[in-house]
Amino acid sequence: MILTLQILLVLLSLILGLSVLLHKGKGGGLSSLFGGGMQSNLSGSTVAEKNLDRLTVVTALLWLFALIALNLVL
């Protein structure tokens, strides 16, 4: 049981990290400070971005539940 939860936690951590890195930058950040943020924000949220948002939220919730379950088992 403990090993299963640990493996699940590691896999969910990897998926969560990748899904966060796949997100499109929303803020100006450091690149806009030096003139790199000249892109237009006219394009709205696409279906792919909404699905990526949902995947990230679901993965984060599953990660949280796996973490809590692992702590309760130990």
N, C-alpha and C positions, 0 to 999 in steps of 0.2 A: 504494500500500500504506500509506504513512504517513498520507495524507489519510483513508483508510478507517478506520484505527485511531483517528485523532483524532476523527472524527465519531462512531464507536462509543463512545469514551470519554466524550464530551460527553453523548450520549443516555443512556448507562448512569448517568452522574452525576445527570442530571435524574430518571431513574426511581428511583434509590436515594434521592435526597433526598425525593421525594414519598412513597415507601413508608415511610420513617422517620417522616415527618410524619403519616402516616395511622394510625400505631400509637396504641393507647390508652395513656394514662399509667399506669404501674404503681406508681410511688413516690408519696410524699406531696408532695414538692416544696414550693415556696413557698406554694402555695394552702392546703395543710393547716396551715401555720403560723398562718394567720389564720382558720382554721375552715372553709375551703372543702373540706376533704377528708372530708366526712361521708358519703360514699357507701359502700355495702356492697360487700364483695369476695366475696359469696356466688356471684355468677355466674362460672362457669368459663370456660375458653377455648372460644370458638365455632369453628366450622369456618372462618369468614371470617378470624378472627385467626390460625389456624394456617396458612391459605393465604397470608396476608399475611406471616407470618414466613418461610415457605418462599420466597416471591417476593423478600423482602429479602435472604436469605442467598444465593440463586442470583445475584441481581443484583450483590451485593458480590463474589462469587467471579469472575463474568464481568468486573467492573470491574478486579479485581486482575490477572486474566490479560491483559486488554487493556493495562493499564498496563505490565506486564512485557514484553509483546510489543512495545509501542511503544518501550520503552527498548532492547530488543535490536536492533530495526531501525535505530534511530538510532545 
